[in-house]
């Protein structure tokens, strides 16, 4: 700092008061500038060859890459004259690269150890079994994500302050550290998920950790390139944590719903409106707990519930428990299914489900039951297959068991039409492929 200040002040005096006292051919300013630079460079080299602490390496690199070439040599009084002199760097390139490597290795190791210690503290907080704090009504365990992201961001900023190249190299290195860190986080989460079931705040802690993923996801989406393999790995791990948490949160609800759904076929679809009301009432109690999830995750879990409610209804329709011979019986069942579908859709949409792709499944099945004309049935089957291309012959055959007034020839004709209509591409959001037909 003393040398830099002295050099800057003295060269300013040379420019303002001394240079014009000599003939131009004396190159007075160049002489002074080169002498000062050579001395400064020799002292910098001597320092660089000593054993330096991390903070000293950082300071020396800051002088080499930023303070000396930019703050000093770009000074408005000196810049024009120094541009003519063409002074070199304070350090030889090989020595500068050696210091950069030491700095990068040290910074990478420091941040890596810091992240590991932070995860240990987070795991201990889970074990302490305290209710997570709430922010805007959402459980949060954000200290981990905030600390990790802040540590990476601060490290990148410090490196960029040395030079863009050093900053880019550290960013590249740290982007490789985030995937293994998040895998360790995922392993710890899975361990707690299995061993912490008796904790008083088990579910709130799970929800807080699902919410935690949002900060990592947001940071990754905004700061990593699409073609970066680390980005895909990070997002995949975060999805695993989120889905693993959803699975636990939904277990109890789905277990409660199973015996209720069985009532549809046990009662041969009589009292189906009462059964659907019971399903909605049971689901509603659980959904209220899920509102402590952040909005993207709340919508995701409600969509999973929506898909499960529709799927379980279809499963009961494919059980071959009901066989109706007359048009009147079939129309009555179709009417019940349509009413159930409308109630189910209204409930899911009112609770924030954005899975509108599910809404036409039950009405289309109801329409197939209602129709009696073979050509009309085929057209409706074609529409169903276009909307849900994962439906297969085995599904349709089990479903058409309901329409026992179809002849074998008519049944074969309808099933053949499905084969012609079914798309070969797998659907973006499968429905029927998740349903096994016994």
Buried (B, 14 or more C-beta within 10 A) or exposed (E): EEBBEEBBEBBEEBBEEBBEEEEEEEBBBBEBBBEBBEEBBEEBEEBBEEEBEBEBBBBBBBBBBBBBBEEBBEBEEBEEBBEEBEBEBBBBEEBBEBBBEBBBEBBBEEBBEBBEEBBEEBBEBBEEEEEBEEEEEBBBBBBBBEBBBEBBBEBBEBBBBBBEEBBEBBBEBBBEBBBEBBBBBBEBBEEBBEEBEEBEBBBBBBBBBBBBBBBBBEBBEEBBEEEBEBBBBBBEBBEBBBEBBBEBBBEEBBEBBEEBBBBBBEEEBBBBEEBBBBBBEEBEEBBEEBBBBBEEBBBBBBBBBBBBBBBBBBBBBBBBBBEBEEEEBBBBBBBBBBBBBBBBBEBBBEBBBEBEBBBBBBBBBBBBBBBEEBEEBBBBBBBBBEBBBBBBBBBBBBBBBBBEEBEEEBBEBBBEBBEEBBEEEEBEEBBBBEBEBE
